Amino acid sequence: MGRMIMTILVVIAVTCLSVPAFAADKGDEAVMVAVDAVLVRPVSLAAVVVGTALFVATLPFTIPAGGVSKTARVLISEPFAYTFQRPIGCPDMKCEQAPTREP
């Protein structure tokens, strides 16, 4: 079980570190969107699931220490925002969305 979690965390780390390399060339927007949709989003979703499990597992330690809100933010809120609130093809939360045109 511990070895599987470590493997998942390594895959997430490698994926997150390799995605910004695509951001160097603005001409490859289609590649960035494809990589984001096929690889990064599913791995990010797995990070949300693993983070939620770790959060629940650490509750007995964080409740007495008073660190529940920080732990929830780091293990659940940030991965959730990265997975579901970030524009597709954007490697970080700082990307600006193009203005949408309404018919």
C-alpha positions in Angstrom: 0.0 0.0 0.0 2.8 2.4 0.9 4.7 1.6 -2.2 1.7 2.3 -4.4 1.1 5.7 -2.8 4.7 6.6 -3.3 4.6 5.5 -6.9 1.5 7.7 -7.5 3.1 10.6 -5.8 6.2 10.3 -8.0 4.1 10.1 -11.1 2.2 13.2 -10.1 5.5 15.1 -9.3 7.1 14.1 -12.6 3.9 15.0 -14.6 3.5 18.4 -12.9 7.2 19.2 -13.5 7.1 18.2 -17.1 4.0 20.2 -18.1 5.5 23.7 -17.8 8.1 22.7 -20.5 5.2 22.7 -23.0 4.4 26.3 -22.0 7.6 27.7 -23.6 6.2 27.5 -27.1 2.8 29.2 -27.5 2.4 27.6 -30.9 1.8 24.2 -29.3 -1.4 25.1 -27.6 -3.1 22.0 -29.1 -0.4 19.8 -27.6 -0.8 21.5 -24.2 -4.6 21.0 -24.3 -4.2 17.3 -25.3 -1.6 16.6 -22.6 -3.7 18.4 -20.0 -6.9 16.5 -20.9 -5.3 13.0 -21.3 -2.5 13.0 -18.7 -2.5 15.9 -16.3 -6.2 16.0 -15.4 -6.5 12.3 -14.6 -3.3 12.4 -12.5 -4.6 15.6 -10.8 -7.9 13.8 -10.0 -5.9 10.9 -8.5 -4.1 13.5 -6.4 -7.4 14.8 -5.1 -8.5 11.2 -4.2 -5.1 10.4 -2.5 -5.1 13.8 -0.8 -8.6 13.2 0.6 -7.5 9.8 1.9 -4.4 11.2 3.5 -6.5 14.0 5.0 -8.9 11.6 6.7 -5.9 9.4 7.8 -4.2 12.4 9.4 -7.3 13.8 11.2 -6.5 12.2 14.5 -3.2 14.1 14.5 -4.3 17.4 13.0 -7.4 18.0 15.2 -5.5 18.2 18.5 -2.7 20.2 16.8 -5.2 22.7 15.3 -4.0 22.2 11.8 -7.1 20.9 10.1 -7.8 23.9 7.9 -4.2 24.1 6.6 -4.1 20.3 6.0 -7.5 20.5 4.2 -6.2 23.3 2.0 -3.0 21.6 1.0 -4.3 18.1 0.6 -7.8 18.7 -0.8 -8.5 22.3 -1.8 -5.4 23.1 -3.9 -5.4 19.8 -5.9 -9.2 20.2 -6.4 -8.8 23.8 -7.7 -5.9 22.6 -10.0 -8.0 19.8 -11.4 -11.4 21.5 -11.8 -11.0 25.3 -11.8 -7.8 25.7 -13.9 -8.3 26.5 -17.6 -7.5 23.5 -19.8 -4.1 23.6 -21.4 -2.8 26.0 -18.7 0.0 24.6 -16.6 -0.7 26.9 -13.6 -3.5 28.9 -12.1 -2.1 32.2 -13.3 -3.1 31.8 -17.0 -5.7 34.2 -18.3 -8.6 32.9 -20.2 -9.3 34.3 -23.6 -12.4 36.5 -23.6 -15.4 34.5 -24.8 -17.6 35.9 -27.6 -21.3 35.6 -27.2 -23.4 35.3 -30.3 
